[in-house]
Amino acid sequence: MQQGIPCQVCGQGTLRRKKVYRLSGPAVVIGYIILIPSILGILFSCMMVFLSFQGTSSSMGTTSTEARRTLATAGIPPSVVDKAVNSQTISEQERSLLSQEQRTTLKSVEAQLAYGTVGAGAAGTAIGGIFLCLGVGAFVGGLIGWLLVMKKRVLQCDMCGATVSAS
């Protein structure tokens, strides 16, 4: 359709291309009320998922640093300390070279490393999963808000305001 098409309703005006909201004013306002917080919710949840995984790796690094310090303080050889911190198998020959107190410390630290890794991983996964679900919910809310504020192309009379679909 070209510019300057006469209006069929009033006969005096011309139809002009225009974009208007698909729904009424209150629905559009509700759409923006839903859309804006949804965008912020998506950004917040993405940030929190990232931070939960950062916290997990930081916690695991702190646990291994503390374990290394405890084993070194007990006088355990550096080769055994490296294997213990890296969760490698320590041979019976290496264990037999340690005193009873050192073996007890080594067992305790190995257990702390195992439980610390599992605990940090589980906590990071749980927290990350919660915020991932919140992000998906915010995304769905954003889609609903976007549907409410969508516009369409119409031809509108400049005199009487009558509209005709432009598609």
BAGU-933614 format. One record per residue (C-alpha): residue number from 1; residue in three letters; x, y, z. Coordinates in Angstrom, 3 decimals, always signed. Example, Ala and Ser with C-alpha at 12.3 -4.5 7.8 and 13.67 -1.06 7.14 Angstrom:
<recs>
 num residuo       px       py       pz
   1     ALA  +12.300   -4.500   +7.800
   2     SER  +13.670   -1.060   +7.140
</recs>
This chain:
<recs>
 num residuo       px       py       pz
   1     MET   +0.000   +0.000   +0.000
   2     GLN   +1.202   +3.464   -0.793
   3     GLN   +1.104   +6.733   +1.142
   4     GLY   -1.964   +8.889   +0.620
   5     ILE   -4.617   +6.147   +0.504
   6     PRO   -7.958   +7.751   +1.350
   7     CYS   -9.722   +6.647   +4.538
   8     GLN  -12.767   +4.448   +3.872
   9     VAL  -14.336   +5.384   +7.246
  10     CYS  -14.414   +9.198   +7.222
  11     GLY  -13.616   +9.856   +3.555
  12     GLN  -11.581  +12.992   +4.478
  13     GLY   -8.272  +11.695   +5.909
  14     THR   -5.462   +9.613   +4.503
  15     LEU   -4.030   +6.383   +5.852
  16     ARG   -0.446   +6.581   +7.189
  17     ARG   +1.869   +3.758   +8.248
  18     LYS   +2.243   +3.536  +12.002
  19     LYS   +3.351   +1.096  +14.705
  20     VAL   +0.949   +0.593  +17.607
  21     TYR   +0.840   -1.745  +20.587
  22     ARG   -1.030   -4.979  +19.920
  23     LEU   -2.844   -4.847  +23.270
  24     SER   -4.586   -2.146  +25.299
  25     GLY   -2.816   +0.365  +27.557
  26     PRO   -3.183   -1.536  +30.868
  27     ALA   -1.840   -4.748  +29.296
  28     VAL   +1.180   -2.864  +27.939
  29     VAL   +1.868   -1.330  +31.367
  30     ILE   +1.657   -4.798  +32.943
  31     GLY   +4.012   -6.061  +30.226
  32     TYR   +6.644   -3.456  +31.127
  33     ILE   +6.134   -4.167  +34.839
  34     ILE   +6.918   -7.834  +34.121
  35     LEU   +9.627   -7.266  +31.494
  36     ILE  +11.972   -4.892  +33.336
  37     PRO  +12.382   -6.985  +36.527
  38     SER  +12.717  -10.097  +34.381
  39     ILE  +15.717   -8.650  +32.570
  40     LEU  +17.297   -7.701  +35.893
  41     GLY  +16.499  -11.176  +37.260
  42     ILE  +18.200  -12.857  +34.314
  43     LEU  +21.336  -10.748  +34.779
  44     PHE  +21.359  -11.338  +38.551
  45     SER  +20.924  -15.100  +38.216
  46     CYS  +23.694  -15.341  +35.604
  47     MET  +26.015  -13.435  +37.917
  48     MET  +25.114  -15.658  +40.880
  49     VAL  +25.645  -18.893  +38.901
  50     PHE  +29.090  -17.633  +37.912
  51     LEU  +29.893  -16.600  +41.493
  52     SER  +28.749  -19.947  +42.903
  53     PHE  +31.210  -21.777  +40.682
  54     GLN  +33.944  -19.280  +41.534
  55     GLY  +33.227  -19.832  +45.233
  56     THR  +33.409  -23.591  +44.778
  57     SER  +36.838  -23.457  +43.164
  58     SER  +38.043  -20.941  +45.756
  59     SER  +36.836  -23.178  +48.581
  60     MET  +38.566  -26.182  +47.069
  61     GLY  +41.793  -24.181  +46.674
  62     THR  +41.649  -23.068  +50.308
  63     THR  +41.089  -26.665  +51.444
  64     SER  +44.124  -27.925  +49.528
  65     THR  +46.307  -25.060  +50.776
  66     GLU  +45.301  -25.812  +54.366
  67     ALA  +45.950  -29.529  +53.817
  68     ARG  +49.401  -28.825  +52.368
  69     ARG  +50.258  -26.655  +55.373
  70     THR  +49.046  -29.280  +57.880
  71     LEU  +51.024  -32.083  +56.213
  72     ALA  +54.195  -29.990  +55.976
  73     THR  +53.875  -29.035  +59.659
  74     ALA  +53.666  -32.750  +60.539
  75     GLY  +57.017  -33.310  +58.786
  76     ILE  +55.662  -35.419  +55.949
  77     PRO  +57.938  -35.511  +52.858
  78     PRO  +56.983  -33.135  +50.012
  79     SER  +56.481  -36.004  +47.515
  80     VAL  +53.849  -37.578  +49.797
  81     VAL  +52.265  -34.152  +50.450
  82     ASP  +51.921  -33.544  +46.682
  83     LYS  +50.330  -36.961  +46.139
  84     ALA  +47.901  -36.464  +49.036
  85     VAL  +46.833  -32.979  +47.928
  86     ASN  +46.416  -34.098  +44.299
  87     SER  +44.362  -37.168  +45.377
  88     GLN  +46.929  -39.616  +44.030
  89     THR  +47.542  -43.046  +45.528
  90     ILE  +50.247  -43.166  +48.168
  91     SER  +52.049  -46.507  +48.131
  92     GLU  +52.359  -48.715  +51.210
  93     GLN  +56.131  -48.320  +50.987
  94     GLU  +55.802  -44.524  +51.301
  95     ARG  +53.326  -44.919  +54.170
  96     SER  +55.646  -47.319  +56.006
  97     LEU  +58.346  -44.632  +56.074
  98     LEU  +56.055  -42.366  +58.108
  99     SER  +55.665  -42.415  +61.874
 100     GLN  +52.335  -43.437  +63.423
 101     GLU  +51.515  -39.787  +64.169
 102     GLN  +52.305  -38.788  +60.565
 103     ARG  +50.107  -41.626  +59.224
 104     THR  +47.237  -40.476  +61.442
 105     THR  +47.671  -36.882  +60.232
 106     LEU  +47.845  -38.085  +56.612
 107     LYS  +44.607  -40.117  +56.972
 108     SER  +42.869  -37.159  +58.589
 109     VAL  +43.964  -34.767  +55.856
 110     GLU  +42.963  -37.219  +53.099
 111     ALA  +39.493  -37.443  +54.638
 112     GLN  +39.263  -33.641  +54.943
 113     LEU  +40.258  -33.252  +51.285
 114     ALA  +37.699  -35.831  +50.137
 115     TYR  +34.847  -34.397  +52.209
 116     GLY  +35.841  -30.821  +51.410
 117     THR  +35.823  -31.529  +47.678
 118     VAL  +32.484  -33.314  +47.803
 119     GLY  +30.949  -30.679  +50.085
 120     ALA  +32.164  -27.727  +48.039
 121     GLY  +31.061  -29.368  +44.802
 122     ALA  +27.626  -30.232  +46.162
 123     ALA  +27.105  -26.766  +47.619
 124     GLY  +28.238  -25.048  +44.425
 125     THR  +26.025  -27.269  +42.319
 126     ALA  +22.990  -26.736  +44.554
 127     ILE  +23.390  -22.965  +44.718
 128     GLY  +24.175  -22.715  +41.007
 129     GLY  +21.152  -24.901  +40.207
 130     ILE  +18.836  -22.753  +42.307
 131     PHE  +19.952  -19.574  +40.580
 132     LEU  +19.817  -21.270  +37.180
 133     CYS  +16.164  -22.173  +37.848
 134     LEU  +15.460  -18.604  +38.944
 135     GLY  +17.091  -17.362  +35.742
 136     VAL  +14.912  -19.634  +33.609
 137     GLY  +11.839  -18.369  +35.489
 138     ALA  +12.898  -14.784  +34.895
 139     PHE  +13.428  -15.576  +31.205
 140     VAL   +9.920  -17.015  +30.899
 141     GLY   +8.539  -13.944  +32.672
 142     GLY  +10.470  -11.774  +30.243
 143     LEU   +8.938  -13.590  +27.293
 144     ILE   +5.458  -13.003  +28.689
 145     GLY   +6.253   -9.326  +29.263
 146     TRP   +7.653   -9.002  +25.759
 147     LEU   +4.513  -10.539  +24.272
 148     LEU   +2.424   -7.950  +26.116
 149     VAL   +4.445   -4.981  +24.808
 150     MET   +4.827   -6.098  +21.181
 151     LYS   +3.854   -3.655  +18.446
 152     LYS   +2.237   -4.202  +15.063
 153     ARG   +2.187   -2.236  +11.818
 154     VAL   -1.085   -0.601  +10.853
 155     LEU   -2.428   +2.045   +8.544
 156     GLN   -4.109   +4.785  +10.558
 157     CYS   -6.249   +7.670   +9.367
 158     ASP   -4.787  +11.053  +10.261
 159     MET   -8.291  +12.553  +10.664
 160     CYS  -10.547  +10.027  +12.418
 161     GLY   -7.932   +7.608  +13.819
 162     ALA   -9.427   +4.503  +12.189
 163     THR   -6.907   +1.699  +11.775
 164     VAL   -6.468   -0.993   +9.163
 165     SER   -4.014   -3.883   +9.428
 166     ALA   -0.938   -3.279   +7.278
 167     SER   -0.043   -6.928   +6.845
</recs>
